[in-house]
Amino acid sequence: MTGRLLLTGAAALAVIGVASAGLASAEPAAPQDVVAGVPIPLEPAPPAPAPEPPPAPSGAPLPSTGEVSGLLTRLSDAGIGYKEKGDLVENGITAEEGHGLDHELRKAYRDGELPYNFDVLNVVPTGAGQALSNVTITGPKMPAPKTVPLKLVDQGSWVLSHDSATELMQVLAQG
């Protein structure tokens, strides 16, 4: 009986094999660039575009790190009076602040603390007409570099915020 069962099973498999071969030859072979009915792209997808930096605040374009460094160097120059520095600070420098600034900078010059060097690490927009810059300050008598965040504001040109100018002078006075 097992012999007959084996022969019947073999015959059935042969019939199925012939039938499937006939079907396979009757239908065109599926192209190799199609998987589950979906064409496979022949070329890799283009790379995704790089994210764009946040837009600069309206008005003047963001200053470069060199421009911010120049602004800070000019602000801390003992040879330039405060009246000539009013365009570097938000809403200018009052006479009282200016006299104090000039006095502190002349004293720093006499004590050999100048010039200060400002390594501006970055300038990033923080909102409309505002930016933030991290600045590392060194000087001839500073025991260690100091890094401070300074806020910039757009007043037709970029200037140091009044609060950041005050903070900067305090940092420089501490040496």
C-alpha positions, 0 to 999 in steps of 0.5 A, a space after each residue: 500500500 505504501 508503494 501505491 501511495 508513493 506512486 500516487 503522490 509522485 504522480 500528483 507532484 509531477 502533475 503539479 510541477 508540469 501545471 506550474 511550469 505551464 503557468 509560469 511559461 504562460 505568464 511573463 516573468 516579473 521584472 527583477 526591479 519590482 517587489 510586491 508590485 512596486 517598482 524599485 528605484 534604479 538610482 538612490 534617492 537624492 540626499 535630504 537638503 541640509 536644514 537652513 539656519 534660522 533666519 537672521 533678525 529683520 534689519 541688518 544681517 547678523 554680524 560676523 564673529 570678527 565684527 563682534 570682536 571688533 565692537 568689543 575691542 573698541 568698547 574696551 579701548 582706553 584711548 577712545 572716550 565714551 562719547 565715541 562709543 555710544 554707537 556700540 551700546 543699546 540706547 547709548 552710554 549715559 554721561 555717568 556710565 561713560 565717566 565711570 567706563 573711561 576711569 576704569 579703562 584708564 586705570 586698567 591701562 596704567 595697571 598693564 591689564 590692557 589690551 583685552 582679547 575677545 575670542 567670539 565663539 559664535 553669533 546666533 539669532 535669538 529672536 527678531 532683532 536679537 542675537 547671542 554671542 559667547 565670548 572668551 575674554 583674555 588679558 595680560 593680567 587675567 588669571 584665566 580666560 573667562 567666557 561670557 554670553 553677550 546679547 546683541 540687538 539690532 538698532 539699524 546696526 548690531 550693538 551690545 545690549 545695555 545689560 551685556 555692556 554693563 556685565 562685560 565691564 563688571 567682568 573686566 573690572 574683576 580681572 
